[in-house]
């Protein structure tokens, strides 16, 4: 449920007037105004109506993983040489690349390549890969994607058992620019 103190900020982010929100929540516009000005403590049932209306609006405008992804998956095998990986990354304009055998087993990033330079053995993908990125369903909402990208440089998108594409931080930055 939405915190009444956050109502005005959330409403404005959704580009809704108080009247628009009141209509969608089936409450009065004056109730919305009083909640936003912190002059009343709203009842649970009214806040539930307002929260449900806001969640409904957010679900309609939220994009799915399939809408945000790049439908190209570039991957290498665990025994691919680092020099070849660097060339693939440069050719495709990538800052990370998936390591895949029968399934995704890791990720190589620019950082993992640089870190490997100070180590003795750094010949193949399996020598320098980091943990595998998360794999999520194609219909996952944008909010989940944003949270995952706080911790991972890349997310793989699937539908059932088929890998469809990837989402990176730069994918989201491109969308914000538009």
Kinemage of the C-alpha trace (Angstrom):
@kinemage 1
@onewidth
@group {chain A} dominant
@subgroup {mainchain}
@vectorlist {calphas} color= white
{ca unk a 1} P 0.000 0.000 0.000
{ca unk a 2} L 1.188 3.492 -0.820
{ca unk a 3} L 2.343 5.718 2.018
{ca unk a 4} L -0.013 8.745 2.195
{ca unk a 5} L 3.037 11.024 2.556
{ca unk a 6} L 4.256 9.887 -0.880
{ca unk a 7} L 0.932 10.307 -2.663
{ca unk a 8} L 1.582 13.749 -4.175
{ca unk a 9} L 5.012 12.794 -5.470
{ca unk a 10} L 3.758 9.543 -7.010
{ca unk a 11} L 0.724 11.243 -8.548
{ca unk a 12} L 2.930 13.901 -10.150
{ca unk a 13} L 5.370 11.290 -11.485
{ca unk a 14} L 2.423 9.642 -13.209
{ca unk a 15} L 1.344 13.025 -14.653
{ca unk a 16} L -2.052 12.783 -12.990
{ca unk a 17} L -4.116 15.642 -11.634
{ca unk a 18} L -5.791 15.217 -8.276
{ca unk a 19} L -9.106 15.019 -10.118
{ca unk a 20} L -7.828 12.279 -12.486
{ca unk a 21} L -6.626 10.177 -9.574
{ca unk a 22} L -9.832 10.754 -7.624
{ca unk a 23} L -11.921 9.525 -10.552
{ca unk a 24} L -9.776 6.419 -11.037
{ca unk a 25} L -9.838 5.631 -7.298
{ca unk a 26} L -13.548 6.464 -6.898
{ca unk a 27} L -12.894 9.001 -4.150
{ca unk a 28} L -13.302 12.781 -4.030
{ca unk a 29} L -10.715 15.217 -5.327
{ca unk a 30} L -10.835 17.046 -2.007
{ca unk a 31} L -9.845 13.822 -0.226
{ca unk a 32} L -6.756 13.548 -2.434
{ca unk a 33} L -5.906 17.199 -1.731
{ca unk a 34} L -6.304 16.742 2.038
{ca unk a 35} L -4.140 13.588 2.044
{ca unk a 36} L -1.411 15.323 0.027
{ca unk a 37} L -1.443 18.377 2.304
{ca unk a 38} L -1.225 16.039 5.309
{ca unk a 39} L -4.325 17.622 6.866
{ca unk a 40} L -6.132 14.309 7.404
{ca unk a 41} L -5.207 10.753 8.225
{ca unk a 42} L -6.997 8.733 5.517
{ca unk a 43} L -8.933 5.590 6.288
{ca unk a 44} L -7.482 2.254 5.333
{ca unk a 45} L -10.242 1.645 2.768
{ca unk a 46} L -9.635 4.992 1.023
{ca unk a 47} L -5.875 4.440 0.867
{ca unk a 48} L -6.511 0.956 -0.478
{ca unk a 49} L -8.692 2.396 -3.271
{ca unk a 50} L -6.064 5.012 -4.106
{ca unk a 51} L -3.199 2.479 -3.977
{ca unk a 52} L -5.084 0.072 -6.222
{ca unk a 53} L -5.781 2.841 -8.739
{ca unk a 54} L -2.120 3.888 -8.794
{ca unk a 55} L -0.911 0.284 -9.122
{ca unk a 56} L -3.345 -0.261 -11.984
{ca unk a 57} L -2.040 2.833 -13.782
{ca unk a 58} L 1.579 1.834 -13.201
{ca unk a 59} L 0.967 -1.673 -14.547
{ca unk a 60} L -0.497 -0.234 -17.748
{ca unk a 61} L 2.480 2.030 -18.427
{ca unk a 62} L 5.187 -0.354 -17.235
{ca unk a 63} L 7.131 -2.024 -20.016
{ca unk a 64} L 8.054 -5.677 -20.036
{ca unk a 65} L 11.453 -7.283 -20.449
{ca unk a 66} L 10.599 -8.265 -24.028
{ca unk a 67} L 9.869 -4.614 -24.884
{ca unk a 68} L 13.138 -3.404 -23.360
{ca unk a 69} L 15.548 -6.098 -24.504
{ca unk a 70} L 18.031 -6.208 -27.346
{ca unk a 71} L 17.123 -9.341 -29.307
{ca unk a 72} L 20.726 -10.299 -29.898
{ca unk a 73} L 22.661 -12.619 -27.649
{ca unk a 74} L 26.391 -12.744 -28.190
{ca unk a 75} L 28.106 -15.512 -26.287
{ca unk a 76} L 31.354 -17.430 -26.228
{ca unk a 77} L 32.277 -20.947 -25.202
{ca unk a 78} L 34.275 -21.537 -21.993
{ca unk a 79} L 37.402 -22.423 -23.967
{ca unk a 80} L 37.363 -19.277 -26.161
{ca unk a 81} L 40.670 -17.424 -26.038
{ca unk a 82} L 40.704 -14.009 -24.358
{ca unk a 83} L 42.121 -12.335 -27.456
{ca unk a 84} L 39.148 -13.634 -29.465
{ca unk a 85} L 36.710 -12.471 -26.764
{ca unk a 86} L 38.189 -8.966 -26.867
{ca unk a 87} L 37.818 -8.894 -30.657
{ca unk a 88} L 34.177 -10.055 -30.454
{ca unk a 89} L 33.423 -7.413 -27.832
{ca unk a 90} L 35.070 -4.659 -29.909
{ca unk a 91} L 33.357 -5.751 -33.143
{ca unk a 92} L 29.910 -5.840 -31.506
{ca unk a 93} L 30.392 -2.773 -29.287
{ca unk a 94} L 29.901 -4.791 -26.092
{ca unk a 95} L 31.188 -4.198 -22.595
{ca unk a 96} L 30.218 -7.686 -21.442
{ca unk a 97} L 29.663 -11.066 -23.045
{ca unk a 98} L 27.943 -14.244 -21.898
{ca unk a 99} L 29.847 -17.499 -21.426
{ca unk a 100} L 27.608 -20.324 -22.541
{ca unk a 101} L 28.044 -24.079 -22.817
{ca unk a 102} L 24.811 -26.062 -22.717
{ca unk a 103} L 23.516 -23.231 -20.533
{ca unk a 104} L 24.765 -19.859 -19.308
{ca unk a 105} L 27.674 -20.428 -16.946
{ca unk a 106} L 29.226 -16.988 -16.569
{ca unk a 107} L 29.834 -13.494 -17.801
{ca unk a 108} L 32.930 -11.703 -18.984
{ca unk a 109} L 33.069 -7.959 -18.469
{ca unk a 110} L 35.655 -5.383 -19.410
{ca unk a 111} L 36.553 -5.289 -15.718
{ca unk a 112} L 37.087 -9.052 -15.504
{ca unk a 113} L 39.428 -8.857 -18.504
{ca unk a 114} L 41.408 -6.013 -16.934
{ca unk a 115} L 41.526 -7.835 -13.584
{ca unk a 116} L 42.890 -10.923 -15.343
{ca unk a 117} L 45.910 -9.011 -16.629
{ca unk a 118} L 47.493 -9.115 -13.175
{ca unk a 119} L 46.987 -12.873 -12.769
{ca unk a 120} L 49.195 -15.617 -14.084
{ca unk a 121} L 46.683 -17.811 -15.881
{ca unk a 122} L 44.316 -15.878 -18.103
{ca unk a 123} L 43.971 -17.678 -21.383
{ca unk a 124} L 40.309 -18.597 -21.827
{ca unk a 125} L 36.814 -17.448 -20.930
{ca unk a 126} L 36.487 -19.933 -18.077
{ca unk a 127} L 39.656 -18.491 -16.504
{ca unk a 128} L 38.290 -14.951 -16.190
{ca unk a 129} L 34.505 -15.241 -16.137
{ca unk a 130} L 32.449 -13.930 -13.244
{ca unk a 131} L 29.090 -15.221 -11.998
{ca unk a 132} L 26.339 -15.847 -14.521
{ca unk a 133} L 23.842 -13.030 -14.990
{ca unk a 134} L 20.218 -13.450 -13.914
{ca unk a 135} L 17.784 -14.964 -16.405
{ca unk a 136} L 14.199 -13.686 -16.234
{ca unk a 137} L 10.982 -14.298 -18.133
{ca unk a 138} L 10.018 -12.089 -21.078
{ca unk a 139} L 6.983 -10.660 -19.280
{ca unk a 140} L 8.868 -9.439 -16.188
{ca unk a 141} L 7.947 -5.801 -15.442
{ca unk a 142} L 10.297 -2.857 -15.791
{ca unk a 143} L 10.463 -2.378 -12.012
{ca unk a 144} L 12.124 -5.774 -11.542
{ca unk a 145} L 14.559 -5.067 -14.369
{ca unk a 146} L 15.590 -1.751 -12.826
{ca unk a 147} L 16.239 -3.409 -9.473
{ca unk a 148} L 18.284 -6.228 -11.023
{ca unk a 149} L 20.391 -3.801 -13.054
{ca unk a 150} L 21.448 -2.126 -9.818
{ca unk a 151} L 23.417 -5.276 -9.030
{ca unk a 152} L 24.154 -6.879 -12.415
{ca unk a 153} L 25.535 -5.382 -15.637
{ca unk a 154} L 23.308 -7.556 -17.819
{ca unk a 155} L 20.074 -9.570 -17.637
{ca unk a 156} L 19.178 -12.408 -19.988
{ca unk a 157} L 15.573 -12.648 -21.161
{ca unk a 158} L 13.870 -15.966 -21.871
{ca unk a 159} L 10.494 -17.313 -22.880
{ca unk a 160} L 10.010 -20.811 -21.543
{ca unk a 161} L 13.382 -22.419 -22.362
{ca unk a 162} L 14.323 -20.148 -25.283
{ca unk a 163} L 16.766 -17.285 -24.746
{ca unk a 164} L 15.374 -14.177 -26.474
{ca unk a 165} L 17.775 -11.343 -25.740
{ca unk a 166} L 19.521 -9.232 -23.145
{ca unk a 167} L 18.973 -6.012 -21.258
{ca unk a 168} L 21.898 -3.908 -20.127
{ca unk a 169} L 22.124 -0.661 -18.224
{ca unk a 170} L 22.723 1.113 -21.513
{ca unk a 171} L 19.393 -0.241 -22.852
{ca unk a 172} L 17.599 1.583 -20.045
{ca unk a 173} L 19.642 4.737 -20.560
{ca unk a 174} L 18.660 4.758 -24.251
{ca unk a 175} L 14.979 4.544 -23.293
{ca unk a 176} L 15.306 7.402 -20.788
{ca unk a 177} L 16.806 9.604 -23.521
{ca unk a 178} L 13.711 9.201 -25.734
